[in-house]
Amino acid sequence: MRTVGVEEELLLVDPETGEPQAMSSAVLASAAQDGPDQDVFEKELHNQMLEFATHPQSGMEELRTEIVRCRKEAARHAGGSGCAVAALATSPLPVSPSVATGRRYQWMAEQYGIATQEQMVMGCHVHVSVESDEEGVAVIDRIQPWLSVLSALSANSPFWQGQDTLYSSYRSRVWQRWPSAGPTEPFRSAERYHRRVSEMVATGVILDEGMIYFDARLSRNYPTVEIRVSDVCLRAETAVLVATLTRGLVETAARQWRAGVDPAGHSVSLLRLASWRAARSGLNEELLHPATMRRMPAETVVRALLEHVEDALADSGDLDRARETCAELLRGRNGDRMQRELLEETGSLRDVVTECVRQTQG
């Protein structure tokens, strides 16, 4: 069974006003007092953000338990520092982000200017184990058309700086400002993948291999493929679904590779359009079908994803739960729709953040 690990980025906010707070140093200091078990928490690009990483898990119930535990621990340390945590992929309220200290982050601030300043966006990254770089690259090549569906399912960033963006996942549009971000054409081999990475680093436009922001990449530190297209999810159950479907995609792609099935021939241009469509409307309207790159109802495309990974999910025992959670999201339980409904009910983005703080620990 392939193991799965999740990294989530959380927003630090004032518990009363909902405004982002530059408190990551204080929260990390609080966590450090609990000893080495709290090294799951790390600082991020901005001082208003906090990241945690789960341990690799084989079972999805165990993964859910750990995500909930990490969120509660983050909330405890934040509360002790005078703030709260919210699983929001962008800040609904206005904020002036402050870049964290350190040579790496300062280099990024100087190199990319306002693009770095505005990158206060919170994502969810999923790591799935692979047997080798060759298998990993084969997987990366074959999952590309399906990644936009994960983006739609996880969409949780309709508001930005006090405004309705009209997007379901505005975070993903902000993320695409990085010069190395986005989908990739088939590499066909690990050697070609590593050559491309080396060529990109050699340009000097990016600092190092850690700034290879492909939608799916080989991890530098673990024997995993890392998929990076999802918003941080408001509810832990949605994060588990994203992890479940991601593992299903990886396993399905690996089986296709071993069976000699070639990657789909979609161009990067089409993949970018699919990504934009998913960011714009999420599950509310239409998505581009991964097989045809033609518009179809979001529900139809989600069902196609479930059918694509059905054998892998059945083998891991996750199929029924994945179907149930997808159905819940299609009925309006993803972060994008929940935030919009909260605003309609309360008329206040502050109240939206307050409720999302509560939902984060649920």
N, C-alpha and C positions, 0 to 999 in steps of 0.2 A: 504494500500500500504506500503510495506516495505521501510524504508528509507535507503539511501546509503551515506556513507562518504568516502572520498579518502585522503590518505596521500601520498605525493610525496616528494622524496629526490632529490635535485638538486645539480649539481656540480658548484662550484665557480671557475671561470677562469679569466685569464688576457684577457681583450678585444682585445688586439693587438696580443699576441703570442698564445693564447689558452691554455696556461699552467695553471694547477690548482693552486689556491691561497688559503692560509690558512687565510681566512678573515671572518670566520663565526661570531666571536665576534664583529667585527666592523659592520657587516650587521645587526646583532641582536640589537646592540645598536642603530643603525639608526631606525630600526623598532619600538623600544620601545619608541622613542620620539614622535611617532604618537599616543600614548595612548593605552588603553587596547584592542582596536579593532585589534591591530597587534599581539595579543598573539597567532595567528595561526602559527607563525614562531617559530621554536625551533632549538637548536643545535643538532648535531648528533655525531656519534663516532669520526669522523675526522673533523679537522678545515677547510677542503676544501669542506665541505658539509653543506647544509641548508635544513631543512625539513619544510613543511607546511601541515596543515590539514584543509580540508573544513568542513563546518557545514553539518549536515545530511540533505539530500534533498530527496524529493519524486519524483520529475521530473528530467529527464535526461538533459533537456535543461537548467534548473536551475543549475544543477551540472556542466555542461560545462561552463556556465557563471562564476561560482565561481572558477573553476580551472584556467580559463584564467585570471580572476582578480587577483588571488593569484600569478600566474606566473608573471604578469606585476608588481605587488607590490614588489615581490622578486627582479625583475630586477631593479626597481627604487631604492630600498635600496642598492642593490649591486653596481649600478652605482654611487651612492653617496659615496660609500666607495672605489671606484677605481677598481671594478671588474665587472664581468657579470655572469649571470646564464645560465647553459646549461642543458637541460633534457637529459643527457647522463647517461647510467647505469654503464659505466666504463669510465675512462679517456683514450682517444686515445693516448695522449702524455705521456711521462715519468713523473713520480711524486714520490716524497718521502713523503708519507702521514704522517701527524702529528696527534697523538691521542689527542682529546680534554681533557681539565682538568676536574677534578671531581673524587670522590672516585670510582664510578662505572666503569668509563672508565679506570682508572688506574688499578683497580683490573683485568679487562679483559686483559689489556696489559701484566700484570705480569703473569696471568694464562695461556694465550694462545699464548704469544710470537709473532712470525712472522705472525701467522694466523690473529691476531688482526691488526697488522700493514698493512696487505694487504687487509683488509676488507673495502677499500674505494670503495664501490659499492652502487649504487643508485637504490632503488626499488620503487614500487608502491603498497601500501597496501589498500585493499578495505574492509570497514566495512559494513555489512548488518544486519539490525535489526532482532532479533528473539524474540519469546514470552517468552522463558524460557531456562534454561541451558539444559533441556531434549531435547527440539526442536533443540537447537544449536548443541548438540552432534550428534543427529540423522542426521542433515544436514552434519556435518563434515564427518561422516561415509560414506555418500552416494555421496558426490561430489569428493572424492579422484581420481577416474579414469579420470575425466575431467580436472583436474587442469593443466596437462601438455599442453593441447591445449591452455589455457590462456597464458602459458609461451611462446609458439610458436608465438601467435598473437602479444604479447608485445615485442618480442625479439629486443633489442636495444643496444647490447654490443659486436660487432664483434672485436673491437680493445682493446688492453691492453698494456700499457707501451710501446707504439710505435710499437707494433707488431700486425700482423693479427693472431688472435687466431685460425682461421678456424671454430670457433663457431659463431652461431647467437646470443646466450645469454651466454656469458662467465660469466657474473655476477652471474648467477644461480649456476655455478660450483664453483665459489669462495665462495658463500654463504653456500654451502653444507659442508664446512670445519667446521662449528660450530657443536659441538657434539650433540646438540638437534635438528638440522634442518632436514627437510625432510617430506615425507609422513608418514601416520600412518595406522595401522590396525584398524578395527572397534572396538570402545570402548563399544558400545551397551547400555551404560547408562551414565548419568552425574556423578553418583557416581564413576564409574570406571575411567572416564576421570580425575576427580579431584584426585583420588587415585594415578593414574599414574603420574600426575604432582607433587604431594607431594613426591612420591618415587624418582623422578628425582632430585628434589631440595635437598632432604635429602642426596644424594650422595656427595654433595659438589662440584661436577664437574661444575655445573652452580650456579650462585650467588643467583637467586631467580626466582619466577614465570615469571618475565618479560623476562627471557632468555629461555623460552619455545618457540622455533622457529619452531614449526610445520608449514607445508604448510598451514594448516587451524587450527585456534585455537579459543577458547572463549576469548573475550576481558576481561582484568582485570578491565577495567574502564567503559565500556559501555555495554548495553544489546545487544551485537552484536556478530556475527561470523566475524573473521578477516582472510581474505585470502591474503597470502603473497608470491605468486609465481611469480609475474610479475616484469619485468624490469620497471623502470620509462620510460614512453613513450615519444618519441620525439614530437609528435603532440597531442594536447589536445583531438582531436577527437578520437584518439586511446585509450586514458585513459578513455574516456566516454564509448567506446565500451567495454573495460574490465570491467568497473563497471556495465554496462547493462547486460552483459553475466553472471557476478558473481551473481547479484541479481536474474537473471533467474535460475541459478543453485541452489541457496538457496531455492527459492520458489518451484522449481520442486522437490527438495529433501524433503522438508517439506511435500509436498503433497504425495509423495511416502511413507513417514513414517506414515502419518495418514491413508493411505490406506493399511498399513501392508506389503509393499514391502521391502524385505531385502536388505541390501547393497550388492554390487558386491563382489565376493569372491577373488579378486586379492590380491596376497601377496605384502608386502612392497618391496620385491626384484623386482617384475615386475613393480611396480609403480616407483621405482627408475630408471629402464631402460627406462620407458616411459618419465620420466623427462629428462634423459640424451639425449634421441633421440630428444626431442623438443629443448633442448639447443644447440645441435650440428647443426641441419639443419634448425630450425625455420620453415618457410613456404616454404622453397626452395626445399625440396625433400619429404621424407616420415615421417610420424608420426606413433606411435602405436595407433591403434583404441581402444578407451576406453572400448568397449564391448568385444573385442576378444583378445586384446594385440598382434595383428598381424600387420605387416607393411602394410600401405596403403598410397596413395598419400595424401599430406597435405590438398589439397582442399576437398577431400572426407571426411576427418576427421573433418574439419571445418564445412562442411555441416551437418555431423552427430551431432555435438554440437548444431547447430542451430535447427535441428529437435528435439533434446532432450529437449530444453527449449522453443520450439515454443509456446506452450499453455500459459506459463507464460509470455512470451514477448508479445504475442497478447493481453493478458489481461491488461498489463501495457501500451500498445500502442507503444511499442518500436521495434516491429518485423521488420518493413520495414527499419527503419534506421539501425538496426543491420545488416541486410542482405547487405545493400548498403556499409556499412563501411567494413564488412568482404570482400566483393568483391574488394574494393579498396586495402586492404592489400594484398590480393592474387595477385593483379596486380602489386605489388611491392612498395606499399606505407607505409610499416612498417619501423621502425627505422633502423633495420639491413640492409635492402636493400638500403635504402636511403643513409646511411653512406658509404656503399661500392661504390655506384654509384658516390657519391661526390669525393671519393678518385680516382676513375678511371678518372673523368673529370679533376681534379685539380692536382693530383699527390702529394698532400700535406695534411697531417693529421692536420696541423694548419688550413688550409682552411676548412677542414671538421668541426672542432670545431667552427670556425667563422660562418659558415652557420647554424650549429645546435643552436647556440645562437640566431640567427634570427628566426629560426623555433620554438624555445621554446615559444616565445611570440605570435605566429600566431594564 
